[in-house]
Amino acid sequence: MTSECVRCSIVVVAFQQVIPFHLSVPCIVFAASDQDASRFEITVCAGESGRIKTSSGFGLTNLAPLSAIDKADVVIMPGWRDALDAPPARLLSALRRANDRGAQIVGLCLGTYVLAAAGLLDGGRATTHWEFADRIAARFPNIDIDPDVLYVEHNNVLTSAGTAASLDVCLHMLRTRLDAIEANRTARRLVFAPHRDGGQSQFIDQPLPAAAGDCRITELMNSVRTRLHEPHSVDTLAAEASKSRRSFTRHFKAVTGTSPAAWLLKERLLYSQRLLESSDESIETIADTAGFGSVAAMRMHFRAVLGVSPTIWRERFGAIDKAPIPSRHASIQREAQLGLSRRVTHGPL
């Protein structure tokens, strides 16, 4: 979908004890992406009878009837109750009808359970919050439940892991319906990471350094961010961390949840994006400064990860922030403050 296309109708289903955060995520993301209110029409409907109360105790009013699903282009089920009780038959029927006519169906967190109960995931792959994955898999053995990823798309049905992954999957929907530029623009408005790949782990074993060796790795990462133009390799990084290649790779994965090569590529992309957005440096200079080695290599990685060329990124995204970048170190600090990080799962050092 592009900005010139007809409006996309999105219906979010509220239910008894819905978690307010889950309910609000799609409303916030698609509203933030739609400054002229022309691309998305967002409706919240009542998926159950009676006055809907959230898990925080307050009630919801002015909800659309369940029949709103019948005209939706996208239907989002933002979770379900932890008890995994049976969803209402009327709701399941409405979801099946929407799926049959080609609407995209989305299950956030335990919303996967509702889609499974509706039969929309039979024979396919899905994900959900890792704490409930085994229970849902036991109830629906014909569904391949993957508890280790952020979101899964299968046959026009999207399912996501818990809480923050709801943001990831909604931004993914923006990327596919609009483009990477619009998704990243929205993420910046929300002060959220623009892109975490669906295959990224829901959690990492050791999110904060706990040992002296791990502190050396985090210190090395901070140092490398100021030296991205240098020709780093796994071996040179391991040597700087005073570790063997094998030990360094293992400890790096434990601390960051990713490989040294993927992390370095992510950092180079982030830095080059910032330069494209905020400076008048040539593409050639930026490719060299960010450590890509050539414009061709930089262009390849931009297209693979962001779906656009560096030139298009500058043309479409550069107008947001024209503040000058006084130094590489200042730029890196700015990126850390913005919290802009991506999971990059491919690409050589």
Secondary structure by P-SEA (a helix, b strand, c coil): ccccccbbbbbbbbcccccccccaaaaaaaaaaccccccbbbbbbbcccccccccccccccccccccccccccbbbbcccccccccccaaaaaaaaaaaaaccbbbbcccaaaaaaaacccccccccccccaaaaaaaacccccccccccccccccbbbbccaaaaaaaaaaaaaaaccaaaaaaaaaaacccccccccccccccccccccaaaaaaaaaaaaaaacccccccaaaaaaaacccaaaaaaaaaaaccccaaaaaaaaaaaaaaaaaacccccaaaaaaaaccccaaaaaaaaaacccccaaaaaaccccccccccccaaaaaaaaaaacbbbbbccccc
